[in-house]
Amino acid sequence: MAPDLTLHGFFNSSASFRVRIALELKGLAWRHAGVDLRKGDQDAPEFRQLNPNGLVPALEIEGRRLTQSLAIIDLLDRLAPEPRLLPTDGVHREQVLEIACLIAADIHPLDNLRVLKYLTSTLAVTDAQKRAWYAHWIHEGFRALERLLPDHDGWCVGPSPTLADCCLVPQVANASRMAVDLDAYPRIRRIAQYCNSHPAFQRAAPSAQPDYVAA
């Protein structure tokens, strides 16, 4: 019997996007529950009950809940083992985790919406300074990421999509949305383009979500 899954997320959230890709790759049915980060829905008491950290995504499954995108995707790997997003093969597993953690732990937290809001609302940086901050940390991370990736039109690691691809595509999408010049990263761009040709990535895209609002 298929699990009852509700994903609380925001269309432009990189972390929510990662989980949507995983759900679509695995062909799991899920319900969307929008949390508008721009309006502050994440601070509502009912959402804080669901996720005390006030972040998305949060997954409700069979009466319980789980937060943190990488933990959620690990759970989905156990619920629906194919395609395997975190490989069991030692070398591929290590490569996937290296790429995923570089993106999810080193790049994304510095450019998260709550960080950018703090920069502008509390530290009173200008919009130009905020964008310079964002671009700086993208470049710092992407220079390293580019060297970890194969030079091909294919997946990040191995012959099938993995957690690495689930992390890479949302980060590229957000960097592009913020008008960061990615010309120096041909491997990143080619792999992202390859991933985005897959129907699961297209169904998971921000513009395909019911809470999508054009900028």
C-alpha positions as a printed NumPy array, in Angstrom:
array([[  0.   ,   0.   ,   0.   ],
       [  1.369,   3.404,  -0.991],
       [  2.209,   5.726,   1.925],
       [  0.135,   8.849,   2.554],
       [  2.526,  11.733,   1.856],
       [  2.011,  15.482,   2.288],
       [  4.896,  17.8  ,   1.477],
       [  4.882,  21.237,   3.086],
       [  7.089,  23.437,   0.961],
       [  7.562,  26.587,  -1.084],
       [  7.91 ,  26.579,  -4.849],
       [ 11.209,  28.521,  -4.855],
       [ 12.764,  26.7  ,  -1.917],
       [ 15.828,  24.724,  -3.022],
       [ 15.343,  22.198,  -0.24 ],
       [ 11.673,  21.663,  -1.148],
       [ 12.669,  21.32 ,  -4.808],
       [ 15.143,  18.539,  -3.893],
       [ 12.416,  16.514,  -2.232],
       [  9.941,  17.087,  -5.08 ],
       [ 12.511,  15.728,  -7.538],
       [ 12.998,  12.631,  -5.384],
       [  9.247,  12.06 ,  -5.075],
       [  8.765,  12.387,  -8.823],
       [ 11.733,  10.166,  -9.69 ],
       [ 10.278,   7.455,  -7.486],
       [  6.759,   7.895,  -8.867],
       [  5.258,   8.399,  -5.412],
       [  1.907,  10.131,  -5.061],
       [  2.041,  13.16 ,  -2.776],
       [ -0.011,  16.179,  -1.75 ],
       [  1.285,  19.72 ,  -1.906],
       [  0.838,  22.03 ,   1.091],
       [  2.148,  25.501,   0.324],
       [  4.128,  27.48 ,   2.911],
       [  4.633,  31.017,   1.604],
       [  8.033,  32.024,   2.933],
       [  7.654,  35.531,   1.534],
       [  4.525,  36.112,   3.609],
       [  5.97 ,  34.517,   6.748],
       [  3.78 ,  31.382,   6.819],
       [  6.751,  29.513,   8.305],
       [  6.371,  31.515,  11.521],
       [  2.706,  30.645,  12.065],
       [  2.176,  28.667,  15.303],
       [  0.576,  25.734,  13.469],
       [  3.579,  25.382,  11.169],
       [  6.035,  25.738,  14.069],
       [  4.215,  22.794,  15.626],
       [  5.029,  20.825,  12.496],
       [  8.602,  22.087,  12.206],
       [  9.991,  23.968,  15.225],
       [ 12.845,  25.28 ,  13.068],
       [ 10.378,  27.158,  10.862],
       [ 11.884,  25.914,   7.617],
       [ 10.716,  23.924,   4.62 ],
       [ 10.329,  21.203,   3.607],
       [  8.399,  19.19 ,   6.138],
       [  6.974,  15.817,   5.17 ],
       [  3.935,  14.312,   6.846],
       [  3.798,  10.542,   6.464],
       [  1.289,   8.221,   8.108],
       [  0.693,  10.473,  11.106],
       [  4.299,  11.453,  11.726],
       [  6.522,  14.171,  10.308],
       [ 10.085,  14.556,   9.144],
       [ 12.079,  17.671,   8.279],
       [ 15.437,  18.267,   6.531],
       [ 15.538,  17.47 ,   2.821],
       [ 18.39 ,  14.964,   2.931],
       [ 16.766,  13.025,   5.761],
       [ 13.468,  12.99 ,   3.857],
       [ 15.139,  11.698,   0.683],
       [ 16.88 ,   8.983,   2.696],
       [ 13.45 ,   7.927,   3.98 ],
       [ 12.049,   7.919,   0.432],
       [ 14.911,   5.635,  -0.622],
       [ 13.683,   3.101,   1.927],
       [ 10.016,   3.514,   1.001],
       [ 10.647,   3.153,  -2.729],
       [ 14.13 ,   1.759,  -3.413],
       [ 14.082,   2.381,  -7.176],
       [ 15.709,   4.427,  -8.494],
       [ 18.228,   4.327,  -5.685],
       [ 19.155,   7.951,  -4.934],
       [ 21.849,   7.178,  -2.39 ],
       [ 23.84 ,   4.339,  -3.986],
       [ 24.877,   1.273,  -2.022],
       [ 28.111,   0.999,  -4.021],
       [ 30.91 ,   2.429,  -1.885],
       [ 32.673,   4.739,  -4.335],
       [ 29.479,   6.079,  -5.927],
       [ 27.892,   6.536,  -2.5  ],
       [ 30.845,   8.596,  -1.296],
       [ 30.837,  10.742,  -4.446],
       [ 27.093,  11.386,  -4.188],
       [ 27.33 ,  12.385,  -0.532],
       [ 30.319,  14.631,  -1.218],
       [ 28.433,  16.556,  -3.913],
       [ 25.144,  16.658,  -2.009],
       [ 26.768,  17.926,   1.189],
       [ 28.831,  20.534,  -0.653],
       [ 25.598,  21.985,  -2.016],
       [ 23.239,  21.437,   0.916],
       [ 25.672,  22.228,   3.734],
       [ 28.262,  24.61 ,   2.266],
       [ 26.472,  26.652,  -0.429],
       [ 22.751,  26.703,   0.281],
       [ 22.731,  27.827,   3.961],
       [ 24.682,  31.003,   3.163],
       [ 22.236,  32.04 ,   0.438],
       [ 19.026,  30.912,   2.12 ],
       [ 16.073,  33.305,   2.111],
       [ 16.236,  33.858,   5.876],
       [ 19.915,  34.848,   5.591],
       [ 19.18 ,  37.27 ,   2.757],
       [ 16.3  ,  38.76 ,   4.751],
       [ 18.581,  39.222,   7.77 ],
       [ 21.131,  40.992,   5.602],
       [ 18.587,  43.504,   4.347],
       [ 16.236,  43.924,   7.314],
       [ 18.672,  43.763,  10.23 ],
       [ 22.06 ,  44.675,   8.784],
       [ 20.536,  47.13 ,   6.291],
       [ 22.667,  46.072,   3.339],
       [ 21.632,  47.389,  -0.064],
       [ 20.088,  45.206,  -2.733],
       [ 23.344,  45.387,  -4.677],
       [ 25.298,  44.231,  -1.617],
       [ 22.853,  41.396,  -1.023],
       [ 23.26 ,  40.199,  -4.605],
       [ 27.04 ,  40.467,  -4.308],
       [ 26.884,  38.302,  -1.157],
       [ 24.721,  35.747,  -2.947],
       [ 26.981,  35.588,  -6.011],
       [ 30.152,  35.375,  -3.913],
       [ 29.042,  32.208,  -2.128],
       [ 27.686,  30.63 ,  -5.313],
       [ 31.053,  31.141,  -6.985],
       [ 32.96 ,  29.874,  -3.95 ],
       [ 30.943,  26.653,  -3.965],
       [ 30.573,  26.185,  -7.719],
       [ 34.322,  26.46 ,  -8.323],
       [ 34.758,  23.386,  -6.115],
       [ 31.662,  21.631,  -7.438],
       [ 32.787,  22.023, -11.058],
       [ 35.94 ,  20.032, -10.292],
       [ 33.961,  17.167,  -8.734],
       [ 31.702,  16.613, -11.743],
       [ 32.289,  14.636, -14.944],
       [ 32.512,  16.542, -18.22 ],
       [ 29.524,  15.03 , -20.   ],
       [ 25.83 ,  15.248, -20.773],
       [ 24.652,  12.905, -18.037],
       [ 24.043,  12.493, -14.334],
       [ 26.359,  13.748, -11.61 ],
       [ 27.472,  10.263, -10.562],
       [ 26.978,   6.968, -12.337],
       [ 24.36 ,   5.838, -14.849],
       [ 21.184,   7.02 , -13.084],
       [ 19.869,  10.012, -11.106],
       [ 20.995,  10.309,  -7.506],
       [ 20.762,  12.587,  -4.498],
       [ 23.548,  14.65 ,  -6.089],
       [ 21.313,  15.557,  -9.04 ],
       [ 18.415,  16.302,  -6.661],
       [ 20.663,  18.882,  -4.977],
       [ 22.42 ,  20.301,  -8.03 ],
       [ 19.407,  21.28 , -10.146],
       [ 17.661,  23.447,  -7.5  ],
       [ 20.891,  25.263,  -6.678],
       [ 21.51 ,  26.026, -10.354],
       [ 17.897,  27.177, -10.739],
       [ 18.169,  29.59 ,  -7.818],
       [ 21.545,  30.924,  -8.965],
       [ 20.076,  31.557, -12.422],
       [ 17.042,  33.256, -10.886],
       [ 19.402,  35.58 ,  -9.011],
       [ 21.196,  36.359, -12.291],
       [ 24.529,  34.853, -11.253],
       [ 26.813,  34.391, -14.267],
       [ 27.456,  30.641, -14.587],
       [ 29.559,  30.732, -17.764],
       [ 32.624,  29.532, -15.847],
       [ 30.916,  26.247, -14.935],
       [ 30.265,  24.259, -18.133],
       [ 30.082,  20.897, -16.347],
       [ 27.48 ,  22.16 , -13.885],
       [ 25.421,  23.702, -16.673],
       [ 25.568,  20.63 , -18.929],
       [ 24.535,  18.234, -16.172],
       [ 21.728,  20.54 , -15.01 ],
       [ 20.464,  20.787, -18.581],
       [ 20.577,  17.002, -18.923],
       [ 18.645,  16.532, -15.667],
       [ 16.038,  19.08 , -16.698],
       [ 15.266,  17.093, -19.841],
       [ 13.888,  14.317, -17.593],
       [ 10.101,  14.443, -16.971],
       [ 10.497,  13.981, -13.201],
       [ 12.653,  17.098, -12.942],
       [ 10.154,  19.003, -15.1  ],
       [  7.225,  17.982, -12.883],
       [  9.199,  19.045,  -9.79 ],
       [ 10.178,  22.454, -11.188],
       [  9.029,  25.595,  -9.348],
       [  6.891,  26.747, -12.283],
       [  4.947,  23.454, -12.179],
       [  3.845,  23.895,  -8.542],
       [  0.368,  25.109,  -7.528],
       [  1.817,  27.908,  -5.372],
       [  4.036,  29.244,  -8.164],
       [  4.024,  33.006,  -8.654],
       [  6.046,  34.555, -11.458],
       [  8.637,  37.046, -10.209]])
